Amino acid sequence: MTKVLVTGGAGFIGSHLVDRLLQEGFEVRVLDLLDPRVHPNGKPSWISGEAEFVQGDVRDAQTLASALRGVQYVFHEAAYQDYMPDFSRFLHVNSVSTALIHELILEYRLNVEKVIVASSQAVYGEGQYQCINPHCQQYQQMVQPPARDEEQLQEGRWEVICPSCHTEMNPLRLKEEYANPYNAYAISKYAEELSAVRLGKLHHIPSVALRYSIVQGPRQSLFNQYSGICRIFSVRLMNGLPPIIYEDGLQTRDFTHVADVVEANMTVLKDPRADYQVFNVGSGCATTVLEYARVLTQQFGMDVEPLLPGEYRLGDNRHSVSDISRLQALGWQPTRTLPQIFKDYLEWIGNQGNVLDYFKTAEALMKQAGVVRKVSSPSG
Ligand SMILES: NC(=O)c1ccc[n+]([C@@H]2O[C@H](COP(=O)([O-])OP(=O)(O)OC[C@H]3O[C@@H](n4cnc5c(N)ncnc54)[C@H](O)[C@@H]3O)[C@@H](O)[C@H]2O)c1
């Protein structure tokens, strides 16, 4: 039987991947630290008894080497994802572990046929834009702007401006060629995918990096603050509280169902044309955060307007919608819509017992660390 290692297989995406691999007849080994920030109550009940479970750290060479033995395919989903300023931890957990996987495959001449790593849309940083000012020297050119500066955000001016003429620009769909990471998580994810794809190519270890957009669905940690918009808004609504939105809510995002992400992994696993490449995995649709909050609120049958307290999160970008044509060319298609995402998630969260307002605690921690800030002089 073909054996597969899923690091982070106790987590949200990893556990769905594990289920799918078991269904397809693979023998599955999970390596997961059960990070208390994600799993404060220990091993989650959804880890299938059919999978071999190893509790351990991907940063530990001995643990990783023994988890890699006898395995043909590796899905590297384990990661540190947060907004906290412990920068070196991002690189250790996300990037160094990826280099270590390739190093150990070579060192022990392991028979691994493919490594697929989970990267992120975060590698695009502030994203890709087009200047629409005909008087600007960058008119109609693709611009990769730096992160919006603190002064601009303090004034509540949210749109991305052209570095040359300072007028607002049009967002473009994010293309794989133009990564531009600027926060610790994104830098670590970019280093992770470079380690996989470039070291893989150099040493003939077929490797693929998938840049997921915001992934949604059942089993998303109720505790991890990063990327859990559906969970954060749902928990507030379940507690009778309106969702809290950063900036003005008109920032656009790309929400992808976890089942489509699993499908993307299966596509690149089976197709050798994917080897040594990076692919976006997104929904192909732009949704504003405000629209998202309103539709979710309706699904709860509630009549409250989201709160816009004029706060922003340092390191957030304005518009992120991926161009998914590269992966579509291999035959993959996202098939689940936003209502499907909400339906599946709400069914699951409804069965999670007494859900408290975890958001308050997580938010207080981020404020303490200076990650969430308030506008000082809002512009009109
Ligand atoms: N969820 C998203 O929206 C999203 C978006 C883009 C990319 N990603 C990437 O997808 C992957 C899976 O994300 P997820 O949402 O399922 O996260 P998750 O937090 O639910 O799962 C990650 C798992 O990794 C484990 N882990 C953390 N540190 C570890 C370590 N040092 N050693 C071993 N295991 C460790 C955790 O215990 C957890 O079970 C990650 O690589 C993440 O960066 C996720």
The ligand as a MOL file (V3000), in Angstrom:
LIG
                    3D

  0  0  0     0  0            999 V3000
M  V30 BEGIN CTAB
M  V30 COUNTS 44 48 0 0 0
M  V30 BEGIN ATOM
M  V30 1 N -6.4360 28.0410 6.7440 0
M  V30 2 C -6.1220 28.9170 5.7980 0
M  V30 3 O -6.9290 29.7760 5.4470 0
M  V30 4 C -4.7810 28.8660 5.1270 0
M  V30 5 C -4.5030 29.7970 4.1080 0
M  V30 6 C -3.2660 29.7640 3.4730 0
M  V30 7 C -2.3510 28.7830 3.8150 0
M  V30 8 N -2.6400 27.8970 4.8090 0 CHG=1
M  V30 9 C -1.6200 26.8880 5.1380 0
M  V30 10 O -2.2460 25.6290 5.1550 0
M  V30 11 C -1.6420 24.7890 6.1370 0
M  V30 12 C -2.6860 24.2150 7.0610 0
M  V30 13 O -3.3580 25.2830 7.7090 0
M  V30 14 P -4.5990 25.0480 8.6720 0
M  V30 15 O -5.5140 26.1610 8.4770 0
M  V30 16 O -5.0870 23.6490 8.5440 0 CHG=-1
M  V30 17 O -3.8890 25.2580 10.0840 0
M  V30 18 P -4.1720 24.5660 11.5000 0
M  V30 19 O -3.5630 25.4670 12.5040 0
M  V30 20 O -5.5800 24.1420 11.6580 0
M  V30 21 O -3.2790 23.2530 11.3890 0
M  V30 22 C -1.8960 23.2700 11.4710 0
M  V30 23 C -1.4820 22.0480 12.2560 0
M  V30 24 O -0.0500 22.0800 12.3620 0
M  V30 25 C 0.2840 21.6560 13.6710 0
M  V30 26 N 1.5980 22.2050 14.0170 0
M  V30 27 C 1.9200 23.4930 14.2970 0
M  V30 28 N 3.2300 23.6050 14.5580 0
M  V30 29 C 3.7530 22.3620 14.4010 0
M  V30 30 C 5.0480 21.8340 14.5360 0
M  V30 31 N 6.0790 22.6220 14.8830 0
M  V30 32 N 5.2320 20.5190 14.3070 0
M  V30 33 C 4.1980 19.7100 13.9660 0
M  V30 34 N 2.9320 20.1620 13.8300 0
M  V30 35 C 2.7130 21.4660 14.0610 0
M  V30 36 C -0.8110 22.1970 14.5620 0
M  V30 37 O -0.8880 21.4620 15.7830 0
M  V30 38 C -2.0280 22.0080 13.6880 0
M  V30 39 O -2.6790 20.7840 13.9140 0
M  V30 40 C -0.6090 25.6700 6.8390 0
M  V30 41 O 0.6490 25.4090 6.2850 0
M  V30 42 C -1.0400 27.0650 6.5130 0
M  V30 43 O 0.0490 27.9710 6.5310 0
M  V30 44 C -3.8280 27.9160 5.4690 0
M  V30 END ATOM
M  V30 BEGIN BOND
M  V30 1 1 1 2
M  V30 2 2 2 3
M  V30 3 1 2 4
M  V30 4 1 4 5
M  V30 5 2 4 44
M  V30 6 2 5 6
M  V30 7 1 6 7
M  V30 8 2 7 8
M  V30 9 1 8 9
M  V30 10 1 8 44
M  V30 11 1 9 10
M  V30 12 1 9 42
M  V30 13 1 10 11
M  V30 14 1 11 12
M  V30 15 1 11 40
M  V30 16 1 12 13
M  V30 17 1 13 14
M  V30 18 2 14 15
M  V30 19 1 14 16
M  V30 20 1 14 17
M  V30 21 1 17 18
M  V30 22 2 18 19
M  V30 23 1 18 20
M  V30 24 1 18 21
M  V30 25 1 21 22
M  V30 26 1 22 23
M  V30 27 1 23 24
M  V30 28 1 23 38
M  V30 29 1 24 25
M  V30 30 1 25 26
M  V30 31 1 25 36
M  V30 32 1 26 27
M  V30 33 1 26 35
M  V30 34 2 27 28
M  V30 35 1 28 29
M  V30 36 1 29 30
M  V30 37 2 29 35
M  V30 38 1 30 31
M  V30 39 2 30 32
M  V30 40 1 32 33
M  V30 41 2 33 34
M  V30 42 1 34 35
M  V30 43 1 36 37
M  V30 44 1 36 38
M  V30 45 1 38 39
M  V30 46 1 40 41
M  V30 47 1 40 42
M  V30 48 1 42 43
M  V30 END BOND
M  V30 END CTAB
M  END
